[in-house]
């Protein structure tokens, strides 16, 4: 293999590692996620390098304190600091490569003696993604969503970092399926349920089966057609509208006497144009209807024809401002 080829491969793996770190950051933007998708699909080697980086990352937490890994890290750091020349850099790369070998070997041992398989998934603004896990469970990620999945031998666990996901769980009494979101622990009891975490609150809605929820010593069980809104240290239990809850999985926004402020916030999660309520008195106006996700213009036409609303388009910044007429 030529030096140029080695350099190219090294550069691609470094890019993959940087993308992995950036995508896991809480302030990673939708534009950055689109850039990542473009990078990953540009070359097969990009996708392969990122998959390898994900695999190594999945075992990092478990192996971080492994004495052998610590030793290789320290040696690599000392080599890089003491010998900044080209030869020193080559020695550092050699040490780093050996450390990677140790990490891979340790990871393989860790898995076969009872570890787990962890992966991260994310969607950009307006994007949706369906993932089928190794256990047969299916997760549908809504727009701007980040989650981690760890399929352990004794527990299957998901961390919803932000956004919304629909879970269709393959029940396994020997391996509970648990979702962590907004400080809440949601345990599957053979079911289909939706979890949405906006930061300020977490909404759990059950479409089929049942789930158990726990937080700060409090517990509750939800069955089909029920939901809990958790926020500000309190739970509010109520009925879940299956059409509204699952509408996004079928490409639809469903509103039932929904305050315009909430409807606008929901539409803005998907569309390229941004709706702005310019007249605060409109925020509590109740609207109803079903609209295709991303078709903001159709929603605006309906608002103007049915409700006392006037829209003004600002082509410069993509905003559509709503006024009372």
Steps between C-alpha positions, in 0.01 A plus 500: 500500500640841403565780748236711324243224543591459868465873550158501333374216719638664813333828406164330441513325838584829672205663327275214615618542859436876487151443359425241769596746774310787338177304448496405867529866607181660635547810280548312173286686244271364229729652236794307644299178490421562133869561434579173677246307292655647183849403617401147600323426170771658284727193517468144620822544697338785695207280609737215591726728705204645688360152573838399645511816711150424634599146586808612691303771679241250621759329717685810608315562827548142614869492407609851596659384826653181360867507618633400160302770322612761753863397446475532120329840529771633729777370275337650191457836675864508619625408153295775335616764749867403504557450125312751285713414192374291207673191638346570839157529339552166326597342832187650658287358220657158553425514872146623431448213255615249761265660751217459251589131464492460878167683513349279229626184670371611839167599346462158336575326830260731683220416258543123506510481878167677536523859373265682265464653155460878507412736214403863455235630261404853401281694256537852363230769484209368294648149477346175624670164529391144575739259673448128559709376791671164525227375735229577243376815674437803279569865579376784281688825564317826439661825389809632686531198728805343667499170685739227612413130509676238712383142444645324802468132576283573801346841423420693184534871564436816296602855593286758322730803503251727326212486256236233451489130422236233451587161649361165384659258743552128460423378850764294680431421865869425556617831356287798603481789251556834679492855364663787691365845411498826693571329831219248446546124473250335265487120511327305226243234579466380138370807325507780245557843647623849418744711703564867434754705696505875437735580786230676703276194513473138396183351351446122506199368305403132469334370183508127575576293809633672810805672648617566854649843579719591798655826616628615838331216683166546326360231270207467262376253241347614171284288273391556139340841449667662802782751527703685761650846465798531734644842572571748777521216753144382436318240290174578321312190395238502225364341186714460187352556154652220287455700181685802639765289671589288196414748226862600444598139425261520201626839386211699648456781750172451685343782701188468715397833656872567532616851603654672199821557696541124550408425138756750371770354724416152366505611134833674551658168599478387139450770238774697325299819561453632851161612627496796740195619694537877462179574693519343852119498523498216244708260711200345680275482194385137470550334162419153364602312189746259342793613288789334322829542686723758338219656292499829686335687212191276519473561873525877448233495226265310731564740788421800280185348349344364821627725778538879546866482403709691247844376395795700372799325341852626556700339219822640643504290816238238412256614768123501464354747747141451619279798584138533603274639228 
